[in-house]
């Protein structure tokens, strides 16, 4: 009977730790990719993100630190899984006990973090969208890449780099820019950054009335920047949240079978 329990527990721990390692990689790899693949993390847009706050924490700080957090969590999970595999395969009871204790501590921390994550995530869309809209309508003052006006410049870089326009989708000549300081002082409907063929190099001399003055369909990026942000950043957050939830469920099973395997050993093998 003891031999049967040992065999089953050992097999389950090895299998689940392999799954655990895969989950660790599933958390770590997107964190690495976020450093290079999410456009609004660029230096030109950071001044704008620093002014967008959520529960007292600015979005720039979250955006810069979140990828590293994913990498660290993924690395910790890989290390813990390696300890579990060594303990199970080599029948090192002491290592298995340490492994189970680490899992319990990590499990408690993850449950607390996940509870806050899903609570805050449910509030994220409306809160962050309104923050972006407030910054646009209160601080967007010029259609230029002049770094002396960091907010306006950041918005213009965001429009170009993320291929979007405004916060909400621009579907007509009436849009988010109407109530901005820039919009109230110009006959143009949308800034140059929204136009499809504008670049950083030709921005100062760019002229396309069909885009900026009449917002003719096909001349500009019609998708709102908030949707672009949430399609990349928000989708990554959601995926990481569910991966962490699966990791919690796997950890619960690992703790149970780790103690079962420990109890099946008659003596410590160190």
N, C-alpha and C positions, 0 to 999 in steps of 0.2 A: 504493500500500500504506500509506504514512504517513498519507495523507488518510483512508483507511478506518479505521485505528487511531484517529486523532484523532476522527473522527465518532462511532465506537462508544464510545470512552472518555468523550467529552463527554456523549453521550446518557445513558450509564449513570450518570455522576456526578450529572447533574442529577436523574435519576429517583430515585437512591438518597438524595440529599440531601433531596428532598421527603419520602421515607419517613422519613429521619432527623429531619426537623423534626416530623413527625407523632409519632414516638416521643418527642421532647423534650416535646411538649405532653402526651403520654400519661403522662409522668412528672411534669410540673409541675402539671397540673390536679388530680390526686388529692391532691398535697401541699397545694394551696390548700384543697381541700374538707376535708381532715383537720383543719384548724384549727377548723372549725365543725360538722362532721358526726359526729365521733366523741365520744360522750357522756362516756367516762371520762377525757377530757382536761380536764374542768371543774375549776375551782379547789377545789371541795369534795372532790374525790376525789384530788387531787394529793398530799396528805400520806400517803395509803396507798401510792400508786405510788412515792413516794420511799423507802419501806421495802422495796420489792420489788427485789432485785438480780439481775442476770444477768451472770456472768463479771466481777464487780466494778463493773458499771455499773448504776445504779438505773433502774427502768422509767420513773420520772417524767422523768428526763433524756432517755431515749430517746424517749419519747412527745412531749416538747416540742420536741426538736431534729430529729426525723425529718421532719416536714412541711417544715421549712425546707431540709433537705438535699435533699429531692426537688425543691423549687422551684429551688434553685441548680443542681442537676444538669441539670434540664430547660432552664433558661435558658442554661447553658453549651452544651448540645447545639444549641439554636436558633442561638446565635451562631456556633458552628463550622459548622453547615450553611449559614448565610448567607455565610460566608467562602468555602466551597466553591462555592456557586452563583455568586458574583461572579467568582471565579477562573476557573471553567469558561466561563461565558457571555462574559466580557470577554477571555478568553485571556491572563490575567495569570499568567505562569509562576511568578514570584517568590511570588505569593500562594498559588498551588497547592502550592509546596514547603513554605511555612510551614504551610499547611492540613494537608498530609500529616504533617508532623512533630508538630503538635498532636494529630492523630488517633492517632499511634503512642504518644505519651506518655499520652494519655487511655485508650487501649486497654490498655496495661500496667497502669495504675492500676485500671481497671474489672475486669480479669481477677483481680487480687489481691483486690479488694473482693468480687467475686462468689464466689470460692472460700471466703472467710471467711463470706459471707452464707449460702450453702447449707449449710455445715458447722454454723454456729450455729443456723440455722433448723430443722435436723433435731433439735436439742437443746432448742429453745425450749418446745415444748408441755409436756413433763413437768416441766421445771425451773421454769418460771414458775407452772404450776399448783400445784406443791408449795409454792412460795414464798407464793402467795396463801392456800393452806390453812393453812400454818404461822402466818401473820399472823392469820387468823380464829380459829384454835383457841388461840392464845397471847395475843392482844391484844383480842379482841372482848369488851368488858366491860359495855356498856350499850346499851339500845335507845332511843337519844335522839340528837338533833342537836346535842348539847352540844360546842362546838368545843374545850373543855378536854380532851376525850378524842378526839384527832384521828383515830386509827385507827378507833375504833368509829363515829364520826360519818361518816367517809369511806365505810365499808362501807354504812351506812344510806342515804347519798346515792346510792351506786352501785346499791343495790337498787331505789331509786325511779326514778332517771334511766335506767338501762339495762333496767328491767323484768325483773329476774332475782332469784334468791334463792339464797344460799349460793354455794359454789364448784361443787360437783356439783349436778345437778338434784335438786330436792326432790320425791321420789315417794311419801314416806310420813312418818309422824310421827318416824321415826328419820332423822336427817340430819346435816349438817356442824356444826350448832349444838350438838349434844349434848355435845361435848367442849370447848366454849368456856367461859371464866369466867362469861359471862352465862348460858349454857345450864345450867350446873350449879347456878345459884342461882335458877332460875325454873321454874314449871310450864308456861310457854308453850313451844310447839314451834318457832315461828319468830318473828322480830321484826316489828314493824309495817311496816318499810320494804318488806317483801316483799308486802304486801297491795295489791291492785289499785286500791283507791279512796283510799289514803292520799296526802297531799300534804305539802309542807313547811309549809304554813299550818295544817293540822289535825293535824300529827304529835303534838304534846304531848297533845292531848285525845282522840286517836283510840282507838276501842275496837271490836273486832270479834273476838269469841271464836271464831267459825267459822273465822277466818283464823289468828289467832295461837295459840289454844289447841289446836285440833283439826286444823289444816292441812287444812281441807276443800277438796277439788278445786274449782277454779274461783274460789276466793276470793283466791288468791295467784299470783304469777308462778312457775311451776314450773321454768322453764329455769335451769340453773346459770349463774352470771355468767362463769365461764371460757369456756364455749361462746359466750356473747354477745360477749366480748372478742375471741376468736379469729375469730368470724364477721365482725367488722368490721375490727379491727386486723390480725389474722393474714392474712385474705384480701387486704387491701391490700398487705401485705408480700410475699405470694406473687406477686401480680400485678406489682408493681414489680420483683421479682427476675427474672421471665420477660421483662418488657419490656426490662430492662437487658441480659439475655442476647441478645435479638434485636438490640439496639443494637450489641453487641459484634460479632456476625456481620456486620451491615451495615457497620460501621467497617472490618473486615478487607477487604471488597470495595472500599470507598471508597479505602483506602490503595493497593491494587493499581492501580486505575484512575486514581487521581490521578497516580501516577508514570508510568503508561503515557501519559497525556495530556501530562505534562511532557516526556517523551522524544520525543513526536511533534512538538513545536515546534522548529523549526530554530534560532530565536534567542529571547532573552528579550524579552517585550513588557511594558513597565512604564509 
